């Protein structure tokens, strides 16, 4: 029976790694091979494909659909960039902060797809202003190129600023729909090499920030959901992983990663002159930076005043977060203690309830006579239905990643087969020679192995294959399973060296600012930083948070029952 289960596991893993068929289709292999080989009944396999985390994801997607439909994400991103300013260093940091924040609640892919067009508009403003500096200005004033590089322009040059601003903005408006168009008068689309470096730095910073933001919450990325469900299935008595404990552990990791990644990218593409690129002083701003800030401000003005649907979406966003945090905080009784029966309500209950309400609440302000537009961008289309809800089923369908749902279900099915057939116990026995290694060494080897494999295979598929193996290894070596599972779950997200590593990489690569060599060089540093920071976390504040110094009772019980 162990051999049959191992065969199914290998076949599914090969399909996932090679992507010979779509990931979702490959995840259906256990659904027909397990019953054929007598490992699990068909009804037992079917129950593994829809779990609590599926409902949790559905509720989050409802909120994400409302955020995207009413342009709340664009308002948040532009506001944060306006605060940061247009200095290259601060501009990159501002985009990274807003991307991290959005990626906490939305998928990494959708966050990158939302933020990248905003960043592209700013980059095109920088490029078009640089072209204006080298072409238009030579016709209107007799000045050398060095004069324009000076931060303090003379009065006669200042008088021409308004003309140059208007001509630059016109050029931007024309070139915006075609951001990839090459400059006809030059071989390169960038006025200077520094402009190219700024484009590279900002583009890569967005995909890395999306990955970092996904680490913070259980719902931030599909791999976190896979870990939570498989861990709770394997160790039902643990009750240590919830939204609050995960956030407390991962939030400091994300902050450290954000700062170190920003420093690494700045050093790699912009150099070490942080004072020049990060100054907030208005006196140190160049004309191009002033124009870029004006462009960002104009984009924000186009959104108009904050609308009623945006307010409702923001309230639901805050309410969902608060209810997740206060369900079972651990140090004080949560709101679930108000109910008689314990253990019936999870984070998915909150998520689905608030997601369902978005289908009920009208998007039009109560007692308002003004007709409502169909989108939050001030479009002229009128909604004929005054009782139209915040989101429709079509809005939900457009964002719901059914492939990920089936992929996660396939992982649960594989885990269930490994448990019933005894394959996980057999794997654990084969790993007994590693018992002489200290726990930190086992964790480090697991992190390095997972982060290497995920560069070539999809993140969810890699984690689904490795979780049962690492669980069996931890039980065999008498290590708290969280000591290896949590770092491996985080490191599987660091597939950042190649465009095929994850979808955000591919999105950023498609804009044409970066080459594969740039991604490999920058991604290697980010990967190394990520593994070191995760190891630091699991060896310091992770120890008291999850009580990692002891082999817990819930793991001992699992070991005993699994060997029977």
N, C-alpha and C positions, 0 to 999 in steps of 0.2 A: 504494500500500500504506500510505503514511503517512496518507493521508486516511481510509482504512478504520479504521485503528487510532485515529485522532483521534475519529472518529465514535463508536466503541465507548466510548472514554474519556469523551466528553461525555455520552452517554446514561447510563452508569453513574453519573457524578458528579451528574447531574440527579436521578436516582432517590435517591441517597444524601442529597443536600441537601434535597430536597422530602419525603423519607420517604413517597412515594406508595405504596410497597410496603415490607415489612420490609427492614431492612438486609441480612440474610442472603440474602434472595431477590434483592435487587438485585445482590449480589456474584456471582450465578450468570450474569449477563448475558454476561460474556466467555466463559463455557463454551460457549455456543451461537453467539454472533456471530462470534468469532474463526475457528472452523472454516468457518462459512458464507461469510465474506468472504475466506477463504484466507490469513489472517494466521498462524495456528498450527494444527497438527493437533490433533484432539480428544484424542489420547493425550498430547500435549505440554501442553495446557492442564490436563488432569486431574492431572498430576504436580505442578502448582503449588499445588494445593489442600491438600496435606498435606506439610508441611516439618518440619524439625528443631524449630522453635519449637512446633509442634503437640504433639509428644511432651513437650517441656519443660513446656508448660501443663498437660498431663494429669497429670504427676507432681506438680506444685504443687497442683493441684486435689485430688488424693488426700490430701495433707497438710492442706489447708484443710478437707476434709471431716472428718478426724479431729479437728482443732482445734475445729470447731463442734460435732461430735457429743458430745465429752466436756467441753464448756464451759470449755476452757482459755482461750479468749478472754475470757470473763467474769471468770475468776479474775485474769488479767493486768490487765484494765481496772479492776476494783474495788481491787486492791492498789495500783495506781499512784495512783488517786484518794484512797485512804486516806492515802498518803504526802503528797500535795499539800495535803490539808485542805479545809475547806468555805468559806474566804474566797472571795468571788466571783472575784477575779483569779487566785488559785492554783487554784481549782476548774476554771476554764476552761483554764489552762495544763496541769493534770494530765490532763484529758480529751484535750487536743490531743496531748500526748506519747504517751499510750497508743494513740490513733487512728493517729498516724504510725507507731508501731512495728508495729501490726497490719497496716496498709495496705502495709507493705513486702513482706509475704508473701501477703496475701490481696487480692482485688480491691477497688477503691475502693467499689464498690456493696455488697458483702457486709460490708465493714468498717463502713460507715455503718449498714447495717441491723442489725448486731450491737451497736454502741456506743450508738446513739440511744435504744433502750428503757431502757438503764441511766441515761443522762442524763435521760430523761423522768421516771424514778422519783425522781431527786434533785430535779428541778425541781418535781414535784408535792409533794414534802416541803416545799420552801421555800414554795410557794403555800399549802398547807394550814396550815402553821405561822403564816403571815401572817394568814390568816383567823381562826385561833384567837386571835391577838393582839388582833384588832379585835372579836371577838364573844364568845368564851368568857371571856376575862379580865375583861371589864367586869362580868360577873355574879358573879365570885368575889372581886374585890378592888377597892377604890375607888382608882383611879389614873388619871392622864391618859395620853394617847398618848405624850407626850414622855417620861414615866417609862420606858416600854418601849423607847424608843430609846437610853436610857442604857446604856452597856456594863457598868457596875457596879451591879447591882441590890442593894437593901437586903435585910436578913436576912428580914424578913417576906414579901417577894416570893419569895425563894429557896425558902421552905417550900412554896410552891404550884407549884414547877417540876415535881415528879413528877406531880402531877395533870394539869398542862397537857401534859406530855410524852405521858402515856398517852392523853389525849383526842385529841392531834394525830396520834399514830400510828394510832389507830382510824380517824380521818377519812381518813388516807392509805390505809390498807388498803382502805377502802370505795371511794375515788375512783380507785385505781390502775388497775382494768380499763378505766376510761373517762377517759383523760387529757384528752380534748377537751371534756368536759362543762363547760358554763358554770355559774358560781355563780348560784344562784336568787335570792339576796338582793341581787345587784349586777348592774349592766349589764356590767361587765368581769369576766373570769375571774381577773384579777390584783389582789391587795390594794392594791398601789401601782404607780406608774409605774416605779419602780426595779426591782421584781420583773419587770415586763415586759421591761425592758432586759436584765436578767440572762438571761432566757429566750432573747431574741434573740441575745445574744452567745454563749451556750453552744451554741445550735443551729447557728449559722453557723460557729463555730469547728470543729465536728466535720466538716462537709463540706469545709472548706478544709484541715484536717489530713489527711483521707483523700486529697485530691489531692496534697498535699506528700509524704506517705509513699509514694505510688505512683511518685514520681520517683526514689527512691533505688536501686531494684533493677531489673534487666532484666525480671523477672517481675512487678513491682509493678503495671503497667498494660498494657493491650493495645497502646497506642501504642508503648511501649518495645519490645515484641516485634516489632511491624511494622517499626520502624526497624532493629532488629538483623538481621532476616532479609533485608530488602530491601538493606541495606548490604552484608551478606556475600555476597548473590547478585550484586550489581553489581560488587563489588570482592573477589573471592575470595582475592586475594593479600595483602589488607590485614592481617588477623589482629591488629587493634588493639582490637577491641570484644569484651570478654567480661565476665563477672560482676564480676571484680575491678576492672578499669579503670573501668567504669561507676560502681561504688560509690565509688571514690576521688574521682571527679569530682563526683558528685551529692550525696554525703553532706554536705559543707560547705554546698552550696546549700540543702539541706533544713533544716539547723540555722539558717542565717541567715533563711530564709523563715519558719520556725516562730516565731522570736522577733519579727521585724518584723510578721508577721501578728497575733500576739498583742497587740503594742503598738497596732497600728492598730485592732483590734476593741475593745480596752480604752478607747482614746481616744474611739472613735465612740459606744459604748454605756454605758460606765461612768465616763467622765471621766478626768481626769489624776491623781486622788488614789490613786496606786499604794501609798502607805504604808498607807492605810486598807484597801484591798481585797486586799493581798498579804501582810499581816503574818502571821508564823507563831507569834507569841506567844499563848499560851493566855489571858493576861489580857485580850487585846484581842478575844476571840471573843464574839459576841452569843449569846443563847439560841437563836435560830433556827439559827445556824451549828453550835452544839453538837448540836442535834437532827438536823440534816442529816448530820453526821458519824456519829451513832449509827445513822441509817438505813442509811448505806453499810456500816457495820460489821456490822449485822444481815444485810444481803444477802450479805456475804462469809461470815458464819458459816453461812448456809443451804447454802452449797456443800459444807460439811463438810471433812474432811481431804483432802489431795490424793490422788487415786486412782491405781491402777496404770496405767490407760489414759492418764491425763494425763501421767504420768512417761514412758511410752513415746513419746507424741506429742512431748513436749518434747525427748527425746533425738534423735528423728528430725529435728526442727526444727534443732537445733544441728548434727547430723551433716551434713545437707544443706548448710547454710551453709558449714561448714568445707571440705567437699569441693568446693564451687563456688569458694571463695577460693583453694584450694591446687592447683587443676587446672593452671592456667598463670599463676602470679602475675606472671611477667615478669622480676622482679629476681632470682629464684632458680628452679631447676628444679622443676616441679610433679610431682605423682604420676603424670602421664601419661608422664613420662620412664622409668618403670619398665617400660613395655611397649615391644616392639620396633617395631611399626608406629605411625607418628605420624599424628595428625590423625583417628583413628578415633573417639575419645571426646570428647564435648562435655558441656556442662552438662545437656543433655537426657538423656544416658546416666545420670547420677547421679540426676536427678529421677525418671525412670521406674523405675529399680532400687529406690529407697527407697519410691516409691509402690506398687510391686508387692508389696513385703514387708508393707505394711500390710494387704493382703488375706490374708496367710498367718499373721501373728502373732496368736495368740489374745488377746482382750481380758481374759481372766481370768488372774489371777496364777498362775504355775506352783505346783503342790502346795498350792493353796488350796482349802479345802472350802467356803468361804462362797459362796453363790450371788451371781452378779453381776447388777447392775441394767442396764437397757438404756440408761441415760443417766447422765451424771455429775452430775446434780442431786439425787441421793438419792431418786428416785422409787421407788414400791413395786412397779413391774412387774418380774417376774423373767424372766430369759432362760432358756428351756428348753434351749438348746444350750450346753454348757460349753466347746465349742471354737469358738464364734462369733468371727470375726476382728475386728480393730480397726475396719475399715470394710467395708461391703458395696457391691456394685455399685449398689444403689439410692441409697446415700449419695453415691456418686460422681456418679451421673446427676443428682441433685438440684442439684448445684453446677456441673456442667460446662457452660460457656457455648458451646454448639455454634454459636450465631449468630456469636459473635466468631471462632470457628475458620474458618467459611466466609467471613466478612468479610475476615479476614486473607488467606485463600487467594485471594479475588478481587483483592486488592491485588497479590499476587505475580503473578497472571495478567496484570493490566494492565501491570505493570512488564516482564514478559517480552515482551509484545506490543510495547511501546514500544521495547525493545531490538532485537528482530528486524526490525521494520518500518523502523527508522531514524528514528522520530518524535522520540526524545530528542535525536538529533543535530540535527534540524531546529529543535527548540525552542531548543537551545543557540545556534544561529546567529542566531535572532531576538533573542536577549538580548545580543548583542555590544555594542550601544550603552551598556550599563551597565559596560563595562570600565574606564571612567575613575573609577569610585567606589572608595574604599578598602574593604578587606575588612570592617571593622567596620560600615561604613555598609550594605553589602549584607546582613550578618547582622541588623542592627537592623531594616531594612525587611522582611526575611523574618519576623522574630519578630512585628512589629506586624501584618503582614498575616495571618499564621496565627492569632494570638490573637484577631483581630477576626472572622475567618470561623468559627472554632470556637464562637463564642457562639451561632450559629444552626444549625450543622451538627454532626453527631456527630464526636467527636474522632478515632476511627479512620478514618472516611471522609475527613475533612479532611487528615489526614497522608498517607493513601494517594494522594490526588490531588497533593499538593504535593511529595512526596519525589522523584519522577522529574524534576520541573521544577527543583527546587533542585540536584539532582545535575548536571543538564546545565548549569545556570548556573555552578556552581562549576568545572566542567571548562572551560567556555568562558573564564571570567575567570582561569583558572590559580590558583584558590584551593583550599586543602585542603578537600575536601568536608565533612569533619567540622566545619569552621568554621561552616558554615551548617546542616548537617543536625541536629547535636546540639541547638543552641539552638531550632530549629524544633520538634523532637520534644518538648522540655520545654515550650515555650510553647503547644503545642496542648492541653496539659492544663489551661490556665488559662481554661477556659470556665466561669466561676464567677459570672457576672452575672445569669443567668436560670435559672428552674427547668428549662427544657429544655436547658440547657447540657450537663449530664451527669446520670446517674441519682442520684448522691448529693445533688445539689441538689434533685431532685424528692422524694426521701425526706424530707429535712429540711423542705422546704416543706409537705409533707402533714401535719406535726404542728401546723400552724396558729399557730406563735409569730411567724413572720416574714411580711412582705408583700413583694411584688415590688420595691417601692421600696427596702426595706431591703437586699435582695440586690443590686440595681443599685449602690446607694451603697457598700456594703461591698465588693462584688466588683470595682468599678472600682479601688479602692485596692489590693486584693490582686493584680489583674491587672498594674497598673503596677509594684508592688513585684517581682512575679515576673519581668517582662521585664528590669528593671534588674539584679536579682541574677544572672540567667542571663547577661546581657551582661558583668557584672563577672567571672563565673567563666570564660567563654570567652576573655576578654582577659588573665587573670592565670594561675591555676594550670592552666587548660586548655592553655595554650601549650606548656609543657614536657612535660605528660602525653601529649599527642597529637602533638607536634612540628608545630604549626600554622603555623610561620613558612615552611615549605617546601611546594612542590607535590610530593607524594610520588610515588614510582615506580609504586606500584600504581594510582594515578589516571592517570598518563601512559600506562601500558600499556592501561588501559581506554579512554582517549581514542583511541589509535591503532587498536585492534581495533574500536572502535565505529564508526569512520569508514570502515572498509573495505567 
